[in-house]
Amino acid sequence: IFFSNNGYGHCHYSSSNGNGNSSSSEELQNSSIDLEGESSASPLQEYRKNRHESQHYEIHKAREVVNENSINSHGKMNSITNSPINGNSNSNSDTSLHDILTTATITDDQWHQFSESTFSKTLHLPSISVPSQHVHFLISDKKSPLKPYLALTMKELEGVHPRIKVVSENGDGDKSRKRILLSSHVLLQPNNNDANSNSNDSNNTSNIKFIDDPLTRLIHQYPSIPPTALQLLHSNYQIQPTNALHPIHLTYHNQPLSRLLSTLLPPHLHPPPSSYEQIGHIAHLNLRAPHLPYKHLLGRLFLDKLSPSIRTVVNKSGEVGGPYRTYPVEVLAGEEDYAVNVTE
């Protein structure tokens, strides 16, 4: 009996009779053995088959979500959630998310355009004016009544490198005073239950600059800071309100990898893949099936943020096997160089 595997789990055999004549092709087809049947398939074969089909289904559904949610009516790339990017309506000059996801090799120009439009944003932060001699205590000491309201307490500024400078010149030429940036949350109303009071407060804040008393201006301008804390800061540290909001620009280059990954992937794919293994200059990811449509974008993010120590990003693309227990990998970004130097 001679067996030959056709590569799809079926084995066909041919036999010779007592006269030395081989069976006909019809007899061979009728005598074929199906290894995918319940009686011949092992539990390991069934597991691999079901896992393979499940992964293909998840990838297909993920691509449907990308095609439906990533492009708006003008064909312009959104920040994954159908919202315009930075208010720019020029769709001809923007690289769409769909174009990036369907391109195996992302050019530097495509990546620059995509990263700048997707990850860049500007925060407008309030500030207060403080005498120079009190600046160090107010921003550094644990007992500072101003510390919970500083700009660096904002989640949006965690991990930003280089670190945002919260102290700057006063802006009016007064060398004896400094400006300290506060969290944008200090401008929010502490109680949103009473709509009428909120509307009245918003009308009052439009005339803050015409209020002569600095303490009254502080209370009206920063409603989330308790009045007792403002009174203490004003009486002991001579803080004064400022009218202008200070812009803070966050770009692709100064934000941490974790925040970029969360921005890139839609909410239903959170948490993003953040762990990896490193050997030499290679970072090895093990992406889940829903993340595979974004694999080249994820690879480029890891490559940019982990360089120069990382020059190659790969993803596991198959099962472990063989005499040396190895597995196939796919290069997501960087150079295809598997010869690494390891120091132990």
N, C-alpha and C positions, 0 to 999 in steps of 0.2 A: 504494500500500500504506500503510495506517494502522497504526501501532504504539501500544500502550498498555501500560505496565508495571503489574502488579497488586501490586507491592510485595514479592513473595516470590521474585524471581529468574526469573519466567516472563514471556515476552512473547507476546502473541497478536496475530494480524494478521487483517484482513478485506480482501478483494479484490473487485473488480467484474469481471464477464466482458465480452465484447465487446458484449453487448446492454444494458449498463448495470445489470444486476441484481446485487445483492450475494449473496455465498455464504450458505448457510444456517448456523444456529448449530451444527449437527452437523458441517458441513464445517470451521467455524472451530475447533471443539474438536479435530478430527482433524488440523488443520493447525498446532496450537500448537507454538511453538518453546521448548524447555527450555534455558535458559541455564546450568543447573546440571550439564548433561551433561559428560562428559569432553572432548568435542570442542570445546565452546564456552566452558568456564570457564577464566579466566586463572589463572596461579599465584597472583596476589594475591588473587583471589576465593576460591580454595581455602584459602589461608593464613588469611584472615579467618573463613571458615566453620569450619575446624578449631579455631582459637583460641577462637571464640565457644562452640562445643560443649564444649571442654575447660574453660573457665572455669565454665560452668554445672554441669558434673559436679563440679568441685572445691568450688564453693559448696554443692551438695547434700550432698556428703560431710561438709563442715565443719559444716553444720547438724545432720546426724545425730549427729556427735560431741558437739555442744553439748547436744542433747536427751537423749543417753544419759548423759553424764558430769557435767552441771551440777546435777542435782537428785537428792537422796537419797530414801530411802524415805518420809520425812515431808514431801516437797515443799519442803524448805528449801534455799536456795541454799548450795552449798558453795564453797570457794575453788578452784573449777574441777576439783578432783580427789577428790570424794566424801569430804572430811574436814570435820567440823563446825567452825564458825567460833566461836572464843572460848568453846567449850563451851556456847553458848546453844542450848537445844532448843526455844525458842518460835518455831514456824514461822509463826504467824499474823501477827506484826508485822514479818516480814522480807520484803524485796522479792527475788524469785528472779531468778537470772540469766536464766532463760527469759523472764520478764516484761520484763526490761530489753532483751533482744536483739530481742524482737518489737514493741517500741515505738519508732516513728520519732522521737517527741518525748519526751525524758526530762525530767520535772519536777524542780524543785529538791529537793523532798521525797524523791522516788525516788532521786535521785543521792546525797543526803546519807546516806540509809539504806544504800544499796548500798556507798558508799565507806567508811563507818565500819565496816561488818561485814566487808568484804573485805580492806582494807589495814591495819587497826589490829592491833597485836600488842604484847606486853610481853616484854622481855628481863630476866632476873634475873641480874645480874652480881656476881661476887665482888669483894672489895676488900681492901686492906691499910692499916694505919695507919703513917704516916710523920711524923717530926719536920718542922715547918714549914720549917726552914732547908734541908732536902734536897729539897723538892718540885720546885723549878724544874729542878735538875739531872736528877732521875730521869725527868721527863716530857719534857724539851726537848733535853738533850744527846745527841748521836749516840753517845757512849761509855757512856751509861747502861745498866747490865745489866738494867734493868727495861723498857726501851723496847719490845723485841719482844713483851712480854706485856700491854701496855696495852690498854684497851678500844677505843681508836680504831683498832687494827689489825684489828678485826673487819670482815669484808665487809658485814655487815648494817648497819653504821654509816657506811659510805662515802657521802658526798654528803648526809647528813642535815643539814637546815638548820632552825633554827639548830643549830650544832655542839653535840654532847653535852658537857657539862662533866664531865671526869674527876676533878676535884678538888672536894671538898666538906668540910664540917665533920666532925669526927671522930665526932660523935654521942653522946659520953659527957661532953660539957661541958669537955673538955680543950682549951684554946685553943692549946696548944703543939704540937699534932699535927693532921694533916690526913688525910683518907681519899682514896685513889687507887683508881679503878675499874680492874679487870683484865678481860681477855678471858675469856669463859666457857670457852674451850678449856683454860685452866690447870687446870680441875677434872677433865679427862679423864685416863684412865690412858695413859701413853706407850706401853705394850706390851699389846696385846689378845690375844696369842697364848695366854697361860696363863689359862684361865678360872678355875682355882682361886685363883690369886694375886689376880685381880681381885675375886673374891667376898670373899676375906680382907681386901683393902684396903678394900672398901666397908663391911665390918663394923667395921674399925678407925676409919674416918672418922666413924662415928656417935658415937664416944667422944672426938672431937678436943678438945672443949671441956673435958674433964677432964684433959688433958695439961698439966703444969705448965711444961715447958720450951718457950719460944717457938719455938726453931729446930726442935724435933721436931714441933711443931704445924704450922709452915710446910711442912715436908717432907710431912707426911701430908695437909694440906689442899690443897696445890697440886702434885699429882703430876707435872704436865707441865713444871714448871720444874725444871731440873737442880738437885740438892742443892748442888752447888758454887756455883751462882749464888745460891741462897737463903742459903747460909752467908756469901757475900760481902756480900749486901744486909743481912743481919742484923748482921754484925759492923761494917761500915763506915757503914751508914746507919740502923741501929736500927729496921728495919721490924718490924712485929708483925702477926699474923693478926687478922682480924675474923670473927665468926661469922655475921652477917646478910648476906643477898644484897640488893643494891640494885636496885629496879625501874627500868627505862628504858622509857618508853612511846613507841612509834612509831605515828604516825597518818598519815592520808592527806595532811595538809598539810605535814609535815616530811620526807617521803621524796622522793627525786629521781624525775624522770619515768621514767628507765630502769628503776628497780626496780619502779615501779608497773606499767609495761607488762609486765614479766616475770611479775609476780604475776597480772595479769589474764588473760594468754593461757596456755593449757595447754602443756605441754612440747613437744608435737609441732608447735606453731606457732612455736617459737623459731628464730631470733632474732626479737624483736618489731620492728615498724617504728619506727625512731627518727629517721630523716632526713626532712627536709621542706624546701621552698623557701618563702621569704617575700618578698612584695611588698606594701609598705605594712602594713596591718593584717591581711592575709590570709596564712594558712599553707596551703600546698598539699601534700597527701599523694598518694602513688601506691601505694595498697594492693594487695597481691597477692590473688588470688581467695580463698585460705583465710582471710584476715583480714577479708573483707567482712561476715560475720555479726556481727563485733564493731565495725563501722565507727562507729556512733554513740557507743559507749563510748570508743573510741580518740579520736574527735573531741573528746569532752568532756574527756578527760584532757589532750590537747594544749592545749585552750582554757584550762583552769584553770591549768596550769603555765606557760603562756607569756603569760598576761595580765599587765599591761594592754596590752602592745605588740601582742598578737594578739587580735582581736575576732571573726574569722571563720575557720573551718577547713573546707576543701573537699577533695574527692577527685576525681581524674580519672575520668570515667565513660565515656569514648569515645575514638575515634581522632582524631588530628590531621588536620585537613582545611580546605578553604576557601581563598580567596585570601590570607588573612592567617595561615594555618597556626595556627588556634586549635583548641581542643578543648572539649567539654562538661564541666562540673563539677557535682558534687552537694555541697550544703551539709551537713556532718556536725554542726556545732555552731556556735553564735553567730548573729550577725545576717547577713541576706542583703544585704550591701552590697558591691558590686563597684567602687565609686569610691574609689580609693586615692590617697594623697599619697606621692610618692617624691622623696627628696632625693638628688642626686648631686653 
